[in-house]
């Protein structure tokens, strides 16, 4: 598609806007941290050393909290996230509160996580700074149970009752979101539990997306089947009279997915190459904009080209930048040049703001470090932009 002539051509290299909310000391700390990430220390040596120190009780928590935790997380509680919420808001960017505790196994923990997710919705109620919330089904249900459901294995009576409790937690969250008019996204996970998650999400949309957008499901476009799934779900929504909520991302489990497929001898669900993922991602943007009255979507991406493409499509279709069915989203601590420059031109933008106890959030933090290392050029881009802003400030 040829690029139309833009009235306001966005400049993602504007570091003054990108880092306007960062103090000189915060900017220097971010530069040091991305240098560490670029050296692979945090991704290779960091996890085992950190987990060992935390396990034996050495006072490493304070170091983590003032470095990698501070860069990528809002705090240990919703209250501690207030500073980040306000900082983002001053730059025109919303907050997506994301309780990032994971890998649990017991019902009491799932019940508490459900209550915490509901607290994020109640916190967002009436606060325009927090336009969307999010949760993972594995935060409120056992992974192995979801895996068994996806495999169509016969459940025991105890497992049937257990899954009923998972569905009840999911519905309580979505019911609260509906009552408070606070949209909630259901995150995507591994392919071998995703069908069950998709079914839960569509059922929640059937119930709560009749009059407006409440529930979003997530489509990982590094899977070769997800663009087709999105289109099929749109037809289902259109035929049944509800709005389809879509969050499109490229994906988060590529190495794990390919390894499992190879070990178990089934075709990999992952696209053959990055170009194919990019193609399907960008096609999903086009498709959602073409059906904007029937689909509300969140473009979760750190790709400058995809962000730029969406601005082009909106202008070509003469759709306003801040249409309520369209959001851009990035992770806290990453791609500020995208988030704040988009927000500066009045696009709807929100950042994922993970929070939770330091020890419980460590798996999330190390995935962010690994993501910055493995995504081609990500760490270099972050460093280059920060360095340019430090020079602009003559620091």
C-alpha positions as CSV (number, residue, x, y, z in Angstrom):
1,X,0.0,0.0,0.0
2,X,1.4,3.4,-1.0
3,X,1.9,5.8,1.9
4,X,-0.5,8.7,1.7
5,X,0.7,12.2,2.3
6,X,0.4,13.0,6.0
7,X,-0.6,16.3,7.5
8,X,1.2,15.5,10.7
9,X,4.0,13.1,9.9
10,X,5.0,11.5,13.2
11,X,8.7,11.7,14.3
12,X,9.6,8.8,16.4
13,X,13.1,10.1,16.8
14,X,12.0,13.1,18.9
15,X,13.8,12.3,22.1
16,X,12.7,15.5,23.8
17,X,9.1,14.3,23.8
18,X,10.0,10.7,24.3
19,X,11.9,11.3,27.6
20,X,10.2,14.5,28.8
21,X,9.0,12.8,31.9
22,X,12.4,11.4,32.8
23,X,14.8,13.3,35.1
24,X,18.5,13.4,34.3
25,X,19.3,10.8,36.9
26,X,16.5,8.5,35.7
27,X,17.8,8.8,32.1
28,X,21.3,8.0,33.2
29,X,20.1,5.0,35.1
30,X,18.1,3.7,32.1
31,X,21.2,4.1,29.9
32,X,23.3,2.0,32.4
33,X,20.6,-0.6,32.7
34,X,20.2,-1.1,28.9
35,X,24.0,-1.4,28.7
36,X,23.8,-4.2,31.2
37,X,21.0,-5.9,29.2
38,X,23.0,-5.5,26.1
39,X,26.0,-7.3,27.7
40,X,23.7,-10.4,28.3
41,X,24.5,-10.3,32.0
42,X,20.9,-10.0,33.1
43,X,19.7,-12.7,30.7
44,X,22.4,-15.3,31.2
45,X,24.0,-14.8,34.6
46,X,21.3,-12.7,36.3
47,X,18.4,-15.2,36.8
48,X,20.3,-18.0,38.7
49,X,22.3,-15.6,40.8
50,X,19.3,-13.4,41.7
51,X,17.1,-16.4,42.5
52,X,19.8,-17.9,44.7
53,X,20.3,-14.6,46.6
54,X,16.6,-14.2,47.1
55,X,16.2,-17.8,48.3
56,X,18.9,-17.6,50.9
57,X,17.7,-14.2,52.1
58,X,20.6,-11.9,51.0
59,X,19.6,-8.2,50.8
60,X,19.4,-8.0,47.0
61,X,15.8,-6.9,46.9
62,X,16.7,-3.3,47.3
63,X,19.2,-3.4,44.4
64,X,16.6,-5.1,42.1
65,X,13.9,-2.6,43.1
66,X,16.0,0.4,42.3
67,X,17.3,-0.9,38.9
68,X,15.5,-3.4,36.6
69,X,12.3,-3.4,38.7
70,X,12.1,0.4,38.6
71,X,12.6,0.4,34.8
72,X,9.9,-2.1,34.0
73,X,7.5,-2.2,36.9
74,X,5.3,0.4,38.7
75,X,5.7,-0.9,42.2
76,X,4.9,-3.8,44.5
77,X,1.3,-2.7,45.0
78,X,-1.4,-0.6,43.2
79,X,-0.7,2.2,45.6
80,X,3.1,2.2,44.8
81,X,2.1,2.5,41.1
82,X,0.6,6.0,41.6
83,X,3.9,7.8,40.7
84,X,4.2,5.9,37.4
85,X,0.5,6.4,36.6
86,X,0.9,10.2,37.0
87,X,4.2,10.4,35.2
88,X,2.7,8.6,32.2
89,X,-0.5,10.7,32.3
90,X,1.6,13.9,32.2
91,X,2.9,12.7,28.8
92,X,-0.6,11.8,27.6
93,X,-0.1,8.1,28.1
94,X,-2.5,5.8,30.0
95,X,-1.7,3.0,32.4
96,X,-2.7,-0.7,32.1
97,X,-2.3,-2.1,35.6
98,X,-0.9,-5.6,35.2
99,X,-0.6,-7.8,38.3
100,X,2.3,-9.9,37.2
101,X,2.4,-12.8,39.7
102,X,2.5,-16.1,37.8
103,X,3.3,-19.8,38.0
104,X,1.1,-20.6,41.0
105,X,-0.8,-23.9,41.6
106,X,-3.3,-23.6,44.5
107,X,-6.9,-22.3,44.7
108,X,-6.3,-19.9,47.6
109,X,-3.6,-18.1,45.5
110,X,-5.9,-18.1,42.4
111,X,-8.7,-16.6,44.5
112,X,-6.4,-13.9,45.9
113,X,-5.1,-13.1,42.3
114,X,-8.7,-12.8,41.1
115,X,-9.4,-10.3,43.9
116,X,-6.3,-8.4,43.1
117,X,-7.3,-8.2,39.4
118,X,-10.7,-6.9,40.5
119,X,-8.9,-4.3,42.6
120,X,-7.2,-3.0,39.5
121,X,-10.6,-2.6,37.8
122,X,-12.0,-0.8,40.9
123,X,-8.9,1.4,41.0
124,X,-9.4,2.3,37.3
125,X,-13.1,3.1,37.8
126,X,-13.5,6.9,37.3
127,X,-9.8,7.5,36.6
128,X,-9.2,8.3,33.0
129,X,-5.5,7.8,33.5
130,X,-6.2,4.0,33.7
131,X,-8.2,3.3,30.5
132,X,-7.7,-0.5,30.3
133,X,-6.9,-3.4,32.6
134,X,-5.6,-6.9,31.9
135,X,-5.2,-10.5,33.3
136,X,-3.9,-13.9,32.4
137,X,-6.1,-17.0,32.8
138,X,-3.1,-18.8,34.3
139,X,-3.2,-16.3,37.1
140,X,-6.6,-17.6,38.1
141,X,-6.4,-21.3,37.0
142,X,-3.9,-24.1,37.0
143,X,-1.8,-24.5,33.8
144,X,-2.0,-28.3,33.8
145,X,-5.8,-28.1,34.0
146,X,-6.0,-25.8,31.0
147,X,-3.5,-28.1,29.1
148,X,-5.8,-31.1,29.7
149,X,-8.8,-29.2,28.5
150,X,-7.0,-28.2,25.3
151,X,-6.0,-31.8,24.7
152,X,-9.7,-32.8,25.0
153,X,-8.7,-35.3,27.7
154,X,-11.5,-36.5,30.0
155,X,-11.6,-34.6,33.3
156,X,-12.2,-36.1,36.7
157,X,-15.2,-34.8,38.8
158,X,-12.7,-32.8,40.8
159,X,-11.2,-31.3,37.7
160,X,-14.6,-30.4,36.3
161,X,-15.4,-28.6,39.6
162,X,-12.0,-26.9,39.5
163,X,-12.6,-25.6,36.0
164,X,-16.0,-24.3,37.1
165,X,-14.2,-22.2,39.7
166,X,-11.8,-20.9,37.0
167,X,-14.8,-19.9,34.8
168,X,-16.4,-18.2,37.8
169,X,-13.3,-16.2,38.6
170,X,-13.1,-15.1,34.9
171,X,-16.7,-14.1,34.9
172,X,-16.4,-12.2,38.2
173,X,-13.5,-10.2,36.7
174,X,-15.4,-9.4,33.4
175,X,-18.7,-8.7,35.3
176,X,-16.8,-6.1,37.4
177,X,-15.3,-4.6,34.3
178,X,-18.8,-4.4,32.7
179,X,-20.3,-2.8,35.8
180,X,-17.6,-0.2,36.1
181,X,-17.2,0.4,32.4
182,X,-13.5,-0.4,32.5
183,X,-12.3,-2.6,29.6
184,X,-10.3,-5.7,30.4
185,X,-7.9,-7.6,28.2
186,X,-7.3,-11.4,28.4
187,X,-3.7,-12.1,27.6
188,X,-2.6,-14.8,25.2
189,X,-0.4,-17.7,26.4
190,X,1.1,-21.0,25.1
191,X,-0.6,-22.6,22.1
192,X,-1.3,-25.8,24.1
193,X,-3.6,-24.0,26.5
194,X,-4.8,-21.2,24.1
195,X,-7.9,-22.8,22.7
196,X,-9.4,-22.9,26.2
197,X,-8.5,-19.3,26.8
198,X,-10.0,-18.3,23.4
199,X,-13.2,-20.0,24.3
200,X,-13.5,-18.3,27.6
201,X,-12.7,-14.9,26.0
202,X,-15.4,-15.3,23.3
203,X,-18.0,-16.4,25.9
204,X,-17.2,-13.3,28.0
205,X,-17.6,-11.1,24.9
206,X,-20.9,-12.7,24.1
207,X,-22.1,-11.8,27.5
208,X,-20.5,-8.4,28.1
209,X,-19.7,-6.8,24.7
210,X,-23.3,-6.2,23.5
211,X,-23.6,-2.5,24.2
212,X,-19.9,-1.5,24.1
213,X,-16.3,-2.8,24.4
214,X,-15.6,-4.5,27.7
215,X,-13.5,-7.7,27.0
216,X,-10.6,-8.1,24.6
217,X,-8.9,-11.3,23.6
218,X,-5.3,-11.4,22.4
219,X,-4.1,-12.7,19.0
220,X,-0.4,-13.6,18.7
221,X,0.5,-12.9,15.0
222,X,3.7,-14.9,15.1
223,X,1.3,-17.8,14.9
224,X,0.5,-18.7,11.3
225,X,-3.2,-19.3,12.1
226,X,-4.1,-16.2,14.1
227,X,-5.1,-13.8,11.4
228,X,-7.6,-16.4,10.1
229,X,-8.9,-16.9,13.7
230,X,-9.4,-13.1,14.1
231,X,-11.4,-13.0,10.9
232,X,-13.5,-16.0,12.0
233,X,-14.1,-14.5,15.4
234,X,-15.2,-11.2,13.8
235,X,-17.8,-13.1,11.7
236,X,-19.0,-14.9,14.9
237,X,-19.3,-11.5,16.7
238,X,-21.1,-9.9,13.7
239,X,-23.6,-12.7,13.4
240,X,-24.3,-12.9,17.1
241,X,-24.4,-9.2,17.7
242,X,-21.5,-8.3,19.9
243,X,-18.3,-6.2,19.5
244,X,-15.1,-8.2,19.0
245,X,-12.3,-7.0,21.3
246,X,-8.9,-7.6,19.8
247,X,-5.4,-7.1,21.1
248,X,-2.9,-8.0,18.5
249,X,0.7,-8.7,19.4
250,X,3.5,-10.5,17.6
251,X,4.0,-13.0,20.4
252,X,5.9,-14.0,23.5
253,X,6.7,-17.7,23.5
254,X,8.5,-18.4,20.2
255,X,11.5,-20.4,21.4
256,X,9.4,-22.5,23.8
257,X,6.8,-23.1,21.0
258,X,9.3,-24.3,18.4
259,X,11.1,-26.5,20.9
260,X,8.0,-28.2,22.1
261,X,6.8,-28.8,18.5
262,X,10.2,-30.3,17.6
263,X,10.3,-32.5,20.7
264,X,6.7,-33.8,20.3
265,X,6.8,-34.1,16.5
266,X,4.0,-31.8,15.4
267,X,4.2,-28.9,13.0
268,X,5.4,-25.6,14.6
269,X,2.5,-23.2,15.1
270,X,5.0,-20.3,14.6
271,X,5.4,-18.4,11.3
272,X,8.3,-19.5,9.1
273,X,10.0,-16.1,9.4
274,X,9.7,-12.6,10.9
275,X,8.5,-11.2,7.6
276,X,5.5,-13.5,7.7
277,X,4.7,-12.3,11.3
278,X,5.1,-8.7,10.2
279,X,2.8,-9.3,7.3
280,X,0.0,-10.8,9.3
281,X,0.4,-8.2,12.0
282,X,0.0,-5.4,9.6
283,X,-2.8,-7.1,7.8
284,X,-4.6,-7.4,11.2
285,X,-4.3,-3.7,11.6
286,X,-5.9,-3.1,8.2
287,X,-8.6,-5.6,8.8
288,X,-9.6,-4.1,12.2
289,X,-9.7,-0.6,10.8
290,X,-11.9,-1.7,7.9
291,X,-14.4,-3.0,10.4
292,X,-13.9,-0.4,13.1
293,X,-17.6,-0.2,14.1
294,X,-17.6,-3.9,14.8
295,X,-14.1,-4.3,16.2
296,X,-12.3,-2.5,19.0
297,X,-8.6,-3.1,19.1
298,X,-5.3,-2.5,21.0
299,X,-2.2,-2.5,18.8
300,X,0.4,-3.9,21.2
301,X,3.6,-3.4,19.4
302,X,7.2,-2.1,19.8
303,X,7.5,-1.9,16.0
304,X,8.0,1.6,14.6
305,X,6.9,0.5,11.1
306,X,3.6,-1.0,12.4
307,X,2.9,2.1,14.5
308,X,3.6,4.3,11.6
309,X,1.5,2.1,9.3
310,X,-1.5,2.4,11.6
311,X,-1.3,6.2,11.6
312,X,-1.3,6.1,7.8
313,X,-4.3,3.8,7.6
314,X,-6.3,6.0,10.0
315,X,-5.5,9.0,7.9
316,X,-6.3,7.3,4.7
317,X,-9.7,6.1,6.1
318,X,-10.3,9.6,7.6
319,X,-10.7,8.1,11.1
320,X,-9.8,10.4,14.0
321,X,-6.6,9.7,15.9
322,X,-8.4,9.2,19.2
323,X,-11.2,6.9,18.0
324,X,-12.4,5.1,21.1
325,X,-12.0,1.7,19.4
326,X,-8.3,2.2,18.7
327,X,-5.4,2.1,21.2
328,X,-1.6,1.7,20.8
329,X,0.1,-0.1,23.7
330,X,3.7,-0.7,24.7
331,X,5.4,-2.0,27.9
332,X,6.6,0.3,30.6
333,X,10.3,1.0,30.3
334,X,10.5,0.3,26.6
335,X,9.8,2.2,23.3
336,X,9.1,5.5,25.0
337,X,9.8,7.1,21.6
338,X,6.7,5.4,20.2
339,X,4.4,5.9,23.2
340,X,5.0,9.5,23.9
341,X,5.3,10.8,20.4
342,X,2.0,9.0,19.4
343,X,0.3,10.5,22.5
344,X,1.7,13.9,21.6
345,X,-0.3,13.8,18.4
346,X,-3.5,12.8,20.3
347,X,-3.5,9.1,19.6
348,X,-4.8,6.8,22.3
349,X,-1.8,5.2,24.0
350,X,-1.4,3.1,27.1
351,X,1.6,1.4,28.8
352,X,1.5,-2.0,30.5
353,X,2.5,-1.2,34.1
354,X,3.3,-4.5,35.8
355,X,3.4,-4.7,39.6
356,X,3.6,-7.2,42.4
357,X,6.1,-8.4,45.0
358,X,9.7,-8.2,43.7
359,X,10.3,-12.0,44.1
360,X,7.1,-12.9,42.4
361,X,7.6,-10.6,39.5
362,X,11.2,-11.7,38.7
363,X,10.1,-14.2,35.9
364,X,8.4,-11.2,34.2
365,X,11.5,-9.0,34.6
366,X,13.9,-11.5,33.2
367,X,11.6,-12.1,30.2
368,X,11.8,-8.3,29.5
369,X,15.5,-8.4,29.7
370,X,15.6,-11.4,27.3
371,X,13.2,-9.8,25.0
372,X,15.4,-6.7,24.7
373,X,18.4,-8.9,23.9
374,X,16.7,-11.3,21.5
375,X,14.6,-8.8,19.4
376,X,16.9,-7.6,16.7
377,X,18.2,-4.1,17.5
378,X,15.9,-3.5,20.5
379,X,18.6,-2.8,23.0
380,X,20.6,-0.8,20.5
381,X,17.6,1.4,19.7
382,X,16.9,2.1,23.3
383,X,20.5,2.9,24.0
384,X,20.8,5.1,21.0
385,X,17.7,7.1,21.8
386,X,18.7,7.6,25.4
387,X,22.3,8.6,24.4
388,X,20.9,11.1,21.9
389,X,18.7,12.7,24.6
390,X,21.6,12.8,27.1
391,X,23.6,14.7,24.5
392,X,20.7,17.0,23.8
393,X,20.6,17.8,27.5
394,X,24.3,18.2,27.4
395,X,24.8,15.5,30.1
